[in-house]
Amino acid sequence: MKCLFDRQFFWFCLGGILLSLSACDATRIYDANHVVPGKWDRKDLIPFDVSIDDTMSRYNILLHVRNTGFYDYSELFLRIYSQSPDGVVKEDSLKISIADSLGRKLGEGVGDLRNHTVVFKRNFRFPVAGIYSYRIVHDHGNQKIKGIFDMGLTIKHAVE
């Protein structure tokens, strides 16, 4: 088991290095990743708090998921709760394809570690300035899921 952890740690570090090298995107205003617990319980919220000053621009909001070969499903169902600075709470759902119908792993990566990036909101305009809170949970019922390594959120200016 220790060997498996070392391999996952290597790919995690390599992914972090590659991610930091690509961080020179001038359109990006927010980019954060959080490690997901080993067995992700539906009660375990993955938090992101974003400060937005510009309410006139349009943004793309992206979600990033890194999974290992231990993820047992072909799709990942997420529920995303967002709260605006004025207290308005919204709930969205999102489905991410992790494997195709033949069981072949999708996403970018090498070996057991796969990266998936999906657009959560496109050309979105934040209605008020302030701190927006995003909380992400899996939507696979009351079970604990394994194999999701980390979750990320990126907000960048939409390029017209």
GUZALUM-663133 format. One record per residue: residue in one letter; residue number from 1; x, y, z of N, C-alpha, C in turn. Coordinates in steps of 0.2 Angstrom, whole numbers, padded with zeros to 4 digits. Layout:
GUZALUM-663133
LUMZA   voza   domar    n.c1    n.c2    n.c3   ca.c1   ca.c2   ca.c3    c.c1    c.c2    c.c3
LUMZA      a     NUM       X       Y       Z       X       Y       Z       X       Y       Z
...
This chain:
GUZALUM-663133
LUMZA   voza   domar    n.c1    n.c2    n.c3   ca.c1   ca.c2   ca.c3    c.c1    c.c2    c.c3
LUMZA      m       1    0004   -0006    0000    0000    0000    0000    0004    0006    0000
LUMZA      k       2    0010    0006    0003    0014    0012    0003    0017    0014   -0004
LUMZA      c       3    0018    0009   -0008    0020    0010   -0015    0015    0014   -0018
LUMZA      l       4    0009    0012   -0018    0003    0016   -0021    0003    0023   -0019
LUMZA      f       5    0004    0024   -0012    0004    0031   -0010    0009    0035   -0013
LUMZA      d       6    0015    0032   -0013    0021    0035   -0016    0020    0037   -0023
LUMZA      r       7    0017    0033   -0027    0015    0034   -0034    0010    0040   -0035
LUMZA      q       8    0005    0040   -0031    0000    0045   -0031    0003    0051   -0029
LUMZA      f       9    0007    0051   -0024    0010    0057   -0022    0015    0060   -0027
LUMZA      f      10    0018    0056   -0031    0022    0058   -0036    0018    0062   -0042
LUMZA      w      11    0013    0059   -0044    0008    0062   -0049    0005    0068   -0046
LUMZA      f      12    0003    0068   -0040    0000    0074   -0037    0005    0080   -0037
LUMZA      c      13    0011    0079   -0035    0017    0084   -0036    0018    0086   -0043
LUMZA      l      14    0018    0081   -0047    0020    0083   -0054    0014    0087   -0057
LUMZA      g      15    0008    0085   -0055    0002    0089   -0058    0002    0096   -0055
LUMZA      g      16    0004    0097   -0048    0005    0104   -0045    0010    0108   -0049
LUMZA      i      17    0016    0105   -0050    0021    0108   -0054    0019    0111   -0061
LUMZA      l      18    0015    0106   -0065    0013    0108   -0071    0007    0114   -0071
LUMZA      l      19    0003    0113   -0065   -0002    0118   -0064    0001    0125   -0063
LUMZA      s      20    0006    0125   -0059    0010    0131   -0057    0013    0134   -0063
LUMZA      l      21    0016    0130   -0067    0019    0133   -0073    0014    0136   -0078
LUMZA      s      22    0008    0133   -0078    0003    0136   -0082   -0001    0142   -0079
LUMZA      a      23    0001    0144   -0073   -0003    0149   -0070   -0002    0156   -0072
LUMZA      c      24    0002    0157   -0078    0003    0164   -0081   -0003    0166   -0085
LUMZA      d      25   -0008    0163   -0085   -0014    0165   -0089   -0017    0172   -0086
LUMZA      a      26   -0016    0177   -0090   -0018    0184   -0088   -0026    0185   -0087
LUMZA      t      27   -0030    0180   -0090   -0037    0180   -0089   -0040    0177   -0082
LUMZA      r      28   -0035    0174   -0079   -0037    0170   -0073   -0037    0175   -0067
LUMZA      i      29   -0043    0175   -0063   -0043    0179   -0057   -0043    0175   -0051
LUMZA      y      30   -0045    0169   -0052   -0045    0164   -0046   -0043    0157   -0048
LUMZA      d      31   -0039    0154   -0044   -0038    0147   -0045   -0035    0144   -0039
LUMZA      a      32   -0039    0139   -0037   -0038    0135   -0030   -0040    0128   -0031
LUMZA      n      33   -0036    0124   -0027   -0037    0116   -0027   -0037    0114   -0020
LUMZA      h      34   -0042    0109   -0018   -0042    0107   -0012   -0042    0099   -0012
LUMZA      v      35   -0038    0096   -0008   -0038    0089   -0007   -0044    0086   -0005
LUMZA      v      36   -0047    0081   -0008   -0053    0078   -0006   -0051    0072   -0001
LUMZA      p      37   -0055    0071    0005   -0054    0066    0009   -0053    0059    0006
LUMZA      g      38   -0050    0054    0009   -0049    0048    0006   -0055    0044    0004
LUMZA      k      39   -0060    0044    0009   -0067    0042    0007   -0071    0048    0008
LUMZA      w      40   -0073    0051    0002   -0077    0057    0002   -0084    0056    0004
LUMZA      d      41   -0086    0058    0010   -0093    0058    0013   -0097    0063    0010
LUMZA      r      42   -0103    0062    0009   -0107    0068    0006   -0108    0074    0011
LUMZA      k      43   -0106    0073    0017   -0106    0078    0022   -0100    0083    0021
LUMZA      d      44   -0095    0080    0018   -0088    0084    0017   -0089    0089    0012
LUMZA      l      45   -0090    0095    0013   -0090    0100    0009   -0083    0103    0006
LUMZA      i      46   -0082    0104    0000   -0076    0106   -0003   -0077    0114   -0004
LUMZA      p      47   -0073    0118    0000   -0075    0125    0000   -0070    0129   -0004
LUMZA      f      48   -0073    0134   -0007   -0070    0139   -0011   -0073    0146   -0010
LUMZA      d      49   -0069    0151   -0008   -0072    0158   -0007   -0068    0163   -0011
LUMZA      v      50   -0072    0166   -0015   -0069    0170   -0021   -0071    0177   -0020
LUMZA      s      51   -0066    0182   -0020   -0068    0189   -0020   -0068    0192   -0027
LUMZA      i      52   -0074    0195   -0028   -0076    0198   -0035   -0077    0205   -0034
LUMZA      d      53   -0073    0209   -0038   -0074    0216   -0037   -0077    0219   -0044
LUMZA      d      54   -0076    0216   -0049   -0079    0218   -0056   -0085    0215   -0057
LUMZA      t      55   -0091    0218   -0057   -0097    0215   -0059   -0099    0217   -0066
LUMZA      m      56   -0095    0220   -0070   -0097    0222   -0077   -0094    0217   -0082
LUMZA      s      57   -0089    0213   -0080   -0086    0208   -0084   -0090    0202   -0084
LUMZA      r      58   -0088    0198   -0089   -0091    0191   -0089   -0085    0186   -0088
LUMZA      y      59   -0087    0181   -0085   -0082    0176   -0083   -0084    0169   -0085
LUMZA      n      60   -0079    0164   -0085   -0080    0157   -0086   -0078    0154   -0079
LUMZA      i      61   -0082    0150   -0076   -0081    0146   -0070   -0080    0139   -0072
LUMZA      l      62   -0074    0136   -0070   -0072    0130   -0072   -0071    0126   -0066
LUMZA      l      63   -0072    0119   -0066   -0071    0114   -0061   -0066    0109   -0063
LUMZA      h      64   -0061    0108   -0059   -0056    0103   -0060   -0057    0097   -0055
LUMZA      v      65   -0056    0091   -0058   -0057    0085   -0054   -0051    0081   -0056
LUMZA      r      66   -0047    0078   -0051   -0042    0073   -0052   -0044    0067   -0048
LUMZA      n      67   -0044    0062   -0052   -0046    0055   -0049   -0041    0050   -0050
LUMZA      t      68   -0041    0045   -0046   -0037    0039   -0047   -0041    0033   -0050
LUMZA      g      69   -0037    0028   -0051   -0040    0022   -0054   -0045    0019   -0049
LUMZA      f      70   -0045    0021   -0042   -0049    0018   -0037   -0056    0021   -0038
LUMZA      y      71   -0057    0026   -0042   -0064    0028   -0043   -0068    0023   -0046
LUMZA      d      72   -0074    0021   -0043   -0078    0015   -0045   -0083    0016   -0051
LUMZA      y      73   -0084    0023   -0053   -0090    0024   -0057   -0088    0027   -0063
LUMZA      s      74   -0092    0027   -0068   -0090    0030   -0075   -0092    0038   -0075
LUMZA      e      75   -0096    0040   -0070   -0098    0047   -0069   -0097    0049   -0062
LUMZA      l      76   -0096    0056   -0062   -0096    0059   -0055   -0101    0064   -0055
LUMZA      f      77   -0106    0063   -0050   -0111    0068   -0049   -0110    0073   -0044
LUMZA      l      78   -0110    0079   -0045   -0108    0084   -0040   -0114    0089   -0039
LUMZA      r      79   -0115    0092   -0033   -0119    0097   -0031   -0115    0103   -0029
LUMZA      i      80   -0117    0109   -0032   -0113    0115   -0031   -0118    0120   -0028
LUMZA      y      81   -0116    0122   -0022   -0120    0127   -0018   -0116    0134   -0019
LUMZA      s      82   -0119    0139   -0021   -0115    0145   -0021   -0119    0150   -0017
LUMZA      q      83   -0116    0155   -0014   -0119    0160   -0010   -0116    0167   -0012
LUMZA      s      84   -0120    0171   -0014   -0117    0178   -0016   -0116    0182   -0009
LUMZA      p      85   -0113    0188   -0010   -0112    0192   -0004   -0118    0195   -0001
LUMZA      d      86   -0124    0195   -0005   -0130    0198   -0003   -0134    0192    0000
LUMZA      g      87   -0131    0186    0001   -0135    0181    0005   -0139    0176    0000
LUMZA      v      88   -0139    0177   -0006   -0143    0173   -0011   -0139    0166   -0012
LUMZA      v      89   -0143    0161   -0010   -0140    0154   -0011   -0143    0151   -0017
LUMZA      k      90   -0139    0148   -0021   -0141    0144   -0027   -0138    0137   -0027
LUMZA      e      91   -0141    0132   -0030   -0139    0125   -0030   -0139    0123   -0037
LUMZA      d      92   -0134    0120   -0039   -0133    0117   -0046   -0131    0110   -0046
LUMZA      s      93   -0132    0107   -0051   -0129    0100   -0051   -0125    0099   -0058
LUMZA      l      94   -0120    0095   -0057   -0115    0094   -0063   -0113    0087   -0063
LUMZA      k      95   -0113    0084   -0069   -0111    0077   -0071   -0104    0078   -0075
LUMZA      i      96   -0099    0074   -0072   -0093    0074   -0076   -0092    0066   -0078
LUMZA      s      97   -0090    0065   -0084   -0089    0059   -0087   -0082    0057   -0085
LUMZA      i      98   -0081    0051   -0081   -0074    0049   -0079   -0072    0043   -0083
LUMZA      a      99   -0076    0039   -0086   -0075    0034   -0090   -0080    0033   -0096
LUMZA      d     100   -0078    0030   -0102   -0083    0029   -0107   -0087    0023   -0106
LUMZA      s     101   -0091    0021   -0110   -0096    0016   -0109   -0092    0009   -0109
LUMZA      l     102   -0086    0009   -0112   -0082    0003   -0112   -0077    0002   -0105
LUMZA      g     103   -0078    0007   -0101   -0074    0008   -0095   -0067    0011   -0096
LUMZA      r     104   -0065    0013   -0102   -0059    0017   -0103   -0059    0023   -0099
LUMZA      k     105   -0054    0025   -0096   -0053    0031   -0092   -0053    0037   -0096
LUMZA      l     106   -0057    0042   -0095   -0056    0048   -0099   -0052    0054   -0095
LUMZA      g     107   -0051    0059   -0098   -0047    0064   -0095   -0040    0064   -0097
LUMZA      e     108   -0036    0069   -0095   -0029    0069   -0096   -0025    0066   -0091
LUMZA      g     109   -0020    0063   -0092   -0015    0061   -0087   -0012    0054   -0089
LUMZA      v     110   -0008    0052   -0085   -0004    0046   -0086   -0005    0041   -0080
LUMZA      g     111   -0006    0035   -0082   -0007    0030   -0077   -0014    0031   -0074
LUMZA      d     112   -0014    0030   -0067   -0020    0030   -0063   -0023    0037   -0062
LUMZA      l     113   -0019    0042   -0062   -0021    0049   -0061   -0024    0052   -0067
LUMZA      r     114   -0030    0054   -0067   -0033    0058   -0072   -0036    0065   -0070
LUMZA      n     115   -0035    0069   -0075   -0038    0076   -0074   -0043    0078   -0078
LUMZA      h     116   -0049    0081   -0075   -0054    0083   -0079   -0056    0090   -0078
LUMZA      t     117   -0057    0094   -0083   -0059    0101   -0082   -0065    0102   -0086
LUMZA      v     118   -0070    0104   -0083   -0077    0106   -0086   -0079    0113   -0084
LUMZA      v     119   -0083    0116   -0089   -0085    0122   -0088   -0092    0122   -0084
LUMZA      f     120   -0092    0125   -0078   -0097    0125   -0074   -0102    0131   -0076
LUMZA      k     121   -0100    0137   -0077   -0104    0143   -0079   -0100    0146   -0085
LUMZA      r     122   -0103    0148   -0090   -0100    0151   -0096   -0103    0158   -0097
LUMZA      n     123   -0098    0163   -0098   -0101    0170   -0099   -0105    0173   -0093
LUMZA      f     124   -0103    0171   -0087   -0107    0172   -0081   -0105    0179   -0079
LUMZA      r     125   -0110    0183   -0077   -0109    0190   -0074   -0111    0190   -0066
LUMZA      f     126   -0106    0191   -0062   -0108    0192   -0055   -0112    0198   -0053
LUMZA      p     127   -0118    0197   -0050   -0122    0203   -0049   -0120    0208   -0044
LUMZA      v     128   -0116    0206   -0039   -0114    0211   -0034   -0107    0209   -0032
LUMZA      a     129   -0103    0214   -0030   -0096    0214   -0028   -0096    0211   -0021
LUMZA      g     130   -0090    0207   -0020   -0089    0204   -0013   -0087    0197   -0013
LUMZA      i     131   -0088    0194   -0008   -0085    0187   -0007   -0091    0182   -0009
LUMZA      y     132   -0090    0178   -0014   -0094    0172   -0016   -0091    0166   -0013
LUMZA      s     133   -0096    0162   -0010   -0094    0156   -0007   -0097    0150   -0011
LUMZA      y     134   -0092    0145   -0013   -0094    0139   -0017   -0093    0133   -0012
LUMZA      r     135   -0098    0129   -0012   -0097    0123   -0008   -0099    0117   -0013
LUMZA      i     136   -0094    0112   -0013   -0096    0106   -0018   -0096    0100   -0014
LUMZA      v     137   -0101    0096   -0015   -0102    0089   -0012   -0103    0084   -0018
LUMZA      h     138   -0102    0078   -0017   -0104    0073   -0022   -0111    0071   -0021
LUMZA      d     139   -0114    0069   -0026   -0121    0067   -0026   -0122    0060   -0028
LUMZA      h     140   -0119    0056   -0024   -0119    0049   -0025   -0123    0045   -0019
LUMZA      g     141   -0128    0049   -0017   -0132    0046   -0011   -0128    0047   -0005
LUMZA      n     142   -0130    0042    0000   -0126    0043    0007   -0120    0039    0007
LUMZA      q     143   -0117    0036    0002   -0111    0032    0002   -0105    0037    0002
LUMZA      k     144   -0100    0034    0005   -0093    0037    0004   -0090    0035   -0002
LUMZA      i     145   -0087    0039   -0006   -0084    0037   -0012   -0077    0038   -0012
LUMZA      k     146   -0073    0034   -0015   -0066    0034   -0015   -0063    0035   -0022
LUMZA      g     147   -0057    0038   -0023   -0054    0038   -0029   -0054    0046   -0032
LUMZA      i     148   -0057    0050   -0028   -0057    0057   -0030   -0051    0060   -0026
LUMZA      f     149   -0046    0063   -0030   -0040    0065   -0026   -0040    0072   -0024
LUMZA      d     150   -0042    0077   -0029   -0043    0084   -0027   -0048    0087   -0032
LUMZA      m     151   -0050    0093   -0030   -0055    0097   -0033   -0053    0104   -0034
LUMZA      g     152   -0054    0107   -0040   -0052    0114   -0040   -0057    0118   -0044
LUMZA      l     153   -0056    0125   -0043   -0061    0130   -0045   -0056    0135   -0048
LUMZA      t     154   -0058    0137   -0055   -0055    0142   -0058   -0060    0147   -0061
LUMZA      i     155   -0059    0153   -0060   -0063    0159   -0063   -0058    0163   -0067
LUMZA      k     156   -0060    0164   -0073   -0056    0168   -0078   -0061    0172   -0082
LUMZA      h     157   -0058    0178   -0084   -0062    0182   -0089   -0064    0178   -0095
LUMZA      a     158   -0070    0179   -0097   -0072    0176   -0103   -0069    0180   -0109
LUMZA      v     159   -0066    0176   -0114   -0063    0180   -0120   -0069    0180   -0125
LUMZA      e     160   -0070    0186   -0127   -0075    0187   -0132   -0073    0185   -0139
